[in-house]
Each structure stands twice: as C-alpha cells, then as structure tokens.
Amino acid sequence: MATLARAISRVTGAPVDIESLEGILVFSGLGLVISLFAIEAYGLDLSTGFF
C-alpha cells in the first residue's frame, strides 16, 4: 500500500495519504463486486437494442 501511495505521489506531485487511498480502494472494490453480482443476477444484454 505504501509503495502504491509513493508511486501516485511521484506521478501527481501531490502528497497522498495512505488511509485515504485505502478507503478509496475499498469502496471501489466493493462497487466492482456489487456490479459483478448485478451482472450475474440480471444478465448482460449486449444485443443491438442496447446500443
């Protein structure tokens, strides 16, 4: 986690707090898991009507 925070800090030039980065990653991961469960439950429709 500290390595990721240092890399982001070097790229952006802004100081990155590890705790805030950890919170962002947890909520992003939860959002991804919930989205994948929704796709599994309701199916993914990529027919021509979708576009």
N, C-alpha and C positions, 0 to 999 in steps of 0.2 A: 504494500500500500504506500509506503514511504517512497519507494522508487517511482511509482506512478505519479505521486504528487510532485516529486522533484522534476520529473520529465515534463509535466504540464507547466510547472512554474518556469522552467527554462524556455519552453516554446512560447508561452504567452508573455513572459516577462513580469507577470503579476504573482505575488505570493499566494500560495494555495494552502488552505488549512486542511489537514488530513481528516479531521472529524466531519467537516462539511462535505468533502469528497466522498467519504464513506457513506454518508446519508444519501447523497445523490445516487451513488451506485446501488444502494439497497432499494430505493424507490424505483429506479429504472429497471432493476432486475425483477421486482415484483410486478411492475407494469408489463414487462415482457412475458412473464409466466401467466398472468391473467389473460393477456391477449392470446397466447397459445392455447390455453384452455378454452377460450371462447371460440377460436377457430375449430378446435376439435369437437366441441359440443354442437355448434351450428353449421359447420361445414364451410368451406371456402369456395365461393362461386365465382369462377373466372370466365363465365360464358360471355358472349358478345353483348348481352344486355347490361353487364357490369360496366363496360366501357362506354 
